[in-house]
Amino acid sequence: MKIGFRWYGFKDSITLTQIRQIPVVSTIVSAVYSSPPGSVWGEDEISSMVSTCNSHGLNFDVVESVPVHEDIKLGRETKKIHIENYKKNIRLLARHGIKCICYNFMPVFDWLRSELSVVNKDGSNSLAYVHENVLSLNPLTSSLSLPGWDESYTKKELKELLNAYKDVTQEKLWDNLSYFLTEIIPVAIECSINMAIHTDDPPWSMFGLPRIITSVESVKRLASIVAHPANGITFCSGSFGAEQSNNLVEIIKAGATRTHFSHLRNIKCSNSKDFIETAHPSMCGDLDMYLLLKTLLDNGFDGYVRPDHGRMIWGETGRPGYGLYDRALGATYIAGLYEAITKSRVI
Ligand code: DNO
């Protein structure tokens, strides 16, 4: 298992020098952010990211994410061009030593929180999700913005896009995902790249848009579309954990041979859908992080892990969820769990 840290590229205010000083982190998780979804990434940029990471004593092994163009998720005829570009990106990234590509299949929006800085008792800030506030949120007028959202759309384009999804049921979205995977997984196999679909975050539909990577059934169904380990998942504890009927241990076991990447973070749920992101340790939230990591390892997990979002602590400000300090604490906590779990096996 290798511990990674997300870095938002050369424009990130958090530097590779800082990341290098987190004692347990060896891998950078990043992406080319200057290319629009659906396009072929610039080889020069990939190569300079790889060499800059290497010169800081880090490896650039995991891409999060190569975004999937909406035309693919919508199953439009133009999907073919974007799928060809996706294949080119897989080949390009493999040539530069990338081992794992994380992606998601959530229509229009990536992860969602309604509150970006809830003040905790200790004075730190957390991201939170309040379902009632989300229900009253209109994506066409809201100014909410989260890292990972494609904000290149005009309001008119966004309206058209939301409209285009009116006929896309969950089943239709599964069909479109199947088509995509059947096309790209053979290329990933040929290039020895593991594809790892991220859990929908949170794992339920919103704004009338379908979401399908939400449960143990989803993991099984995903795995059956192309029966090869390269067709894998990113197990995200905080995303699956937000749905309280999900049994995370069962999900890990079901996805064991397909889990190449794991996002570990903790949450505290306050009613059926509301939750707040907490510090990583088990005692700070509802999730038993020891049990989750132990189940992953006991079931053969040997992929990449990264601390997921962190709170803002010690007066830090920055990209929601992606400050330095709390994520660094998360990384060392994960390393501590890993040491305890693996040593207790041989002693
Ligand atoms: C949230 C992240 C997600 C993730 C994408 C993967 O912080 O885990 O934005 O990167 O959904 O495609």
Residues whose N, C-alpha, C, O or C-beta is under 5 A from the ligand:
A	BS01	DNO	E64 S65 C102 Y103 N104 D110 W111 P147 G148 H198
